[in-house]
Amino acid sequence: IQGRCIVRQRFMVRQRFMVRQRNSYRVLVGVAAVIGLALAGCGRDEGGSQETPGITDTTTKIGISVPLSGPVSDAGTAQLGGAKAYYEAVNAAGGVKMRDGKTRKIELVSYDDGYEPGRSVQNFRRLVEQDGALAVVGGLGTAQNAAVLPVAKELSVPQAYVASGAGLFSANPTENPWTIGWQPTYEAEGEALA
C-alpha cells in the first residue's frame, strides 16, 4: 500500500508540473504571437516605400499548412481549430496593434498538407507567393517543417511556432533566422519526465 501511495504521489506531482508547464506555454505562445505580429510590422519591406507583404491598412494575413487528411488529420484539424479560435479571439478583442500605430485584424489562410513534406513546401510557397501571407505559423510535424525550413530562409519569410519538438527548429537561430519552434524539444521533455 505504501508503494502505491508513493507512486500516486509522484504521478500527481508530475501531473501538476505538466499542467503548469502546459498553461505556461499557452500564455507564452499567446504573448509571443501578439509580440511577433506587432514586431512583424517591419516585415520584409526592404525598399522603404513598398508595402509589407501580408499587411494592409486593416488586416494581417497569416498562413498555416497542416494535415487535414491522411494519417494524422485529427492532430492537424485540432491545430487548425486552435489557431482559428485564437485569431478569432484576438480579432474579437479589436485586433493587433502594430508598430505603425494601426490596429489590424488577422486573416488566416489554411491548406491541407496531408502530412507530406512535399505538399508542405508547395503550401508554404503558395501561401507566400500567391496568397501574400506575412508569415506561416503553426506547421505540424518534423519532416514537414524540416522540408520548409530552407524555403523560409530562401524567401525570407517567418516560419513561426513550428509544432515539433526537434531541436533543429530552435538550436541555431543564426543559421535559420526565419524559423522558430515553440514547443519544448524532445530532449527537454525527456529530462522533465525523468
C-alpha positions as CSV (number, residue, x, y, z in Angstrom):
1,I,0.0,0.0,0.0
2,Q,2.8,2.4,0.9
3,G,4.4,1.7,-2.5
4,R,1.2,2.6,-4.3
5,C,0.9,5.9,-2.3
6,I,4.5,6.9,-3.3
7,V,3.8,6.1,-7.0
8,R,0.5,8.0,-6.8
9,Q,2.2,11.0,-5.2
10,R,4.9,11.0,-7.9
11,F,2.2,10.8,-10.5
12,M,0.2,13.7,-9.0
13,V,3.3,15.8,-8.7
14,R,4.2,15.1,-12.4
15,Q,0.7,15.9,-13.5
16,R,0.6,19.2,-11.7
17,F,4.0,20.1,-13.2
18,M,2.8,19.2,-16.7
19,V,-0.4,21.2,-16.3
20,R,1.5,24.2,-15.1
21,Q,4.0,23.8,-17.9
22,R,1.3,23.4,-20.5
23,N,-0.5,26.5,-19.2
24,S,2.7,28.5,-19.2
25,Y,3.3,27.5,-22.8
26,R,-0.2,28.6,-23.8
27,V,0.4,32.0,-22.2
28,L,3.9,32.2,-23.7
29,V,2.6,31.3,-27.2
30,G,-0.2,33.9,-27.0
31,V,2.0,36.7,-25.8
32,A,4.7,35.7,-28.3
33,A,2.2,35.6,-31.2
34,V,1.0,39.1,-30.4
35,I,4.5,40.5,-29.9
36,G,5.7,38.7,-33.1
37,L,2.9,40.1,-35.1
38,A,3.5,43.6,-33.7
39,L,7.2,43.4,-34.4
40,A,6.5,42.0,-37.9
41,G,5.3,45.4,-38.9
42,C,8.7,45.9,-40.3
43,G,8.3,42.6,-42.2
44,R,10.0,42.0,-45.5
45,D,9.9,45.6,-46.6
46,E,13.4,46.3,-47.9
47,G,12.6,49.1,-50.3
48,G,11.4,51.5,-47.7
49,S,8.3,52.8,-49.6
50,Q,6.7,49.5,-50.6
51,E,4.0,47.9,-48.6
52,T,5.0,44.8,-46.5
53,P,3.6,41.6,-48.0
54,G,0.6,40.3,-46.0
55,I,-0.2,43.6,-44.3
56,T,-2.8,46.1,-45.4
57,D,-4.3,49.0,-43.6
58,T,-6.9,46.8,-41.9
59,T,-5.5,43.2,-42.0
60,T,-2.5,41.0,-41.4
61,K,-2.5,37.7,-43.4
62,I,-1.1,34.7,-41.7
63,G,-0.9,31.2,-43.3
64,I,-0.9,27.7,-41.9
65,S,-0.3,24.3,-43.5
66,V,-1.5,21.3,-41.5
67,P,-2.7,17.7,-42.2
68,L,-6.4,17.8,-42.7
69,S,-6.3,14.5,-44.5
70,G,-4.1,11.4,-44.1
71,P,-2.8,9.6,-41.0
72,V,-2.7,12.5,-38.6
73,S,-5.7,14.5,-39.8
74,D,-7.1,14.6,-36.2
75,A,-4.0,16.4,-35.0
76,G,-4.0,18.8,-38.0
77,T,-7.7,19.5,-37.5
78,A,-7.1,20.3,-33.9
79,Q,-4.1,22.5,-34.7
80,L,-6.1,24.5,-37.3
81,G,-9.1,24.7,-34.9
82,G,-6.8,26.1,-32.1
83,A,-5.3,28.7,-34.5
84,K,-8.7,29.8,-35.7
85,A,-10.1,30.1,-32.2
86,Y,-7.0,32.1,-31.1
87,Y,-7.1,34.5,-34.0
88,E,-10.8,34.9,-33.8
89,A,-10.4,35.9,-30.1
90,V,-7.7,38.4,-31.0
91,N,-9.9,39.8,-33.7
92,A,-12.9,40.0,-31.3
93,A,-10.7,41.9,-28.9
94,G,-10.0,44.5,-31.6
95,G,-7.1,43.0,-33.4
96,V,-3.3,43.6,-33.2
97,K,-1.8,47.0,-32.7
98,M,1.3,47.1,-34.8
99,R,4.4,49.2,-34.8
100,D,3.0,51.8,-37.2
101,G,0.2,52.5,-34.6
102,K,-2.6,50.9,-36.7
103,T,-4.7,48.0,-35.4
104,R,-5.3,45.2,-37.8
105,K,-7.4,42.0,-37.8
106,I,-5.7,38.7,-38.5
107,E,-6.8,36.9,-41.7
108,L,-5.9,33.2,-41.6
109,V,-5.4,31.2,-44.8
110,S,-5.0,27.4,-44.4
111,Y,-4.1,24.5,-46.7
112,D,-4.1,20.7,-46.2
113,D,-0.6,19.1,-46.5
114,G,-1.7,15.6,-45.8
115,Y,1.3,15.2,-43.5
116,E,3.5,15.1,-46.6
117,P,6.7,17.2,-46.7
118,G,6.4,17.9,-50.4
119,R,2.9,19.3,-50.0
120,S,4.1,21.4,-47.0
121,V,6.7,23.1,-49.2
122,Q,4.1,23.7,-52.0
123,N,1.7,25.1,-49.5
124,F,4.3,27.4,-48.0
125,R,5.2,28.8,-51.4
126,R,1.6,29.2,-52.3
127,L,0.8,31.0,-49.0
128,V,3.7,33.4,-49.5
129,E,3.9,33.8,-53.3
130,Q,0.2,33.6,-54.3
131,D,-1.7,34.5,-51.1
132,G,0.8,37.1,-49.9
133,A,1.0,35.8,-46.3
134,L,3.3,37.7,-44.0
135,A,4.2,34.5,-42.1
136,V,3.4,30.8,-42.0
137,V,2.6,29.9,-38.4
138,G,2.0,26.6,-36.6
139,G,3.0,24.0,-39.2
140,L,2.7,20.5,-37.7
141,G,5.4,17.8,-38.0
142,T,9.2,17.4,-38.0
143,A,9.7,16.2,-41.6
144,Q,7.2,18.7,-43.0
145,N,8.8,21.7,-41.3
146,A,12.3,20.5,-42.0
147,A,11.4,20.5,-45.7
148,V,10.0,24.0,-45.4
149,L,13.0,25.4,-43.4
150,P,15.3,26.1,-46.4
151,V,12.4,27.7,-48.3
152,A,11.6,30.0,-45.4
153,K,15.3,31.1,-45.4
154,E,15.3,31.5,-49.2
155,L,12.2,33.6,-49.3
156,S,13.0,35.5,-46.0
157,V,9.5,34.6,-44.6
158,P,8.9,33.7,-41.0
159,Q,8.1,30.0,-40.3
160,A,6.9,30.6,-36.8
161,Y,5.8,28.4,-33.9
162,V,6.7,25.1,-35.6
163,A,4.8,22.3,-33.9
164,S,7.7,19.8,-33.5
165,G,10.0,19.0,-30.6
166,A,13.0,18.6,-32.9
167,G,15.9,20.8,-31.8
168,L,16.5,21.7,-35.4
169,F,13.9,24.5,-35.2
170,S,15.4,26.4,-32.3
171,A,19.0,25.2,-32.0
172,N,20.7,27.6,-34.4
173,P,18.8,30.9,-34.8
174,T,21.8,32.5,-36.6
175,E,21.7,29.8,-39.3
176,N,17.9,29.7,-39.5
177,P,16.8,33.2,-38.6
178,W,13.3,32.8,-40.2
179,T,12.3,29.7,-38.3
180,I,11.3,29.4,-34.6
181,G,9.9,26.4,-32.7
182,W,7.5,26.8,-29.9
183,Q,7.1,23.5,-28.0
184,P,9.8,22.1,-25.8
185,T,12.5,19.9,-27.5
186,Y,12.1,16.2,-27.2
187,E,15.3,16.2,-25.1
188,A,13.8,18.8,-22.7
189,E,10.6,16.8,-22.4
190,G,12.6,13.7,-21.6
191,E,14.5,15.5,-18.9
192,A,11.3,16.9,-17.4
193,L,9.7,13.4,-17.3
194,A,12.8,11.7,-16.0
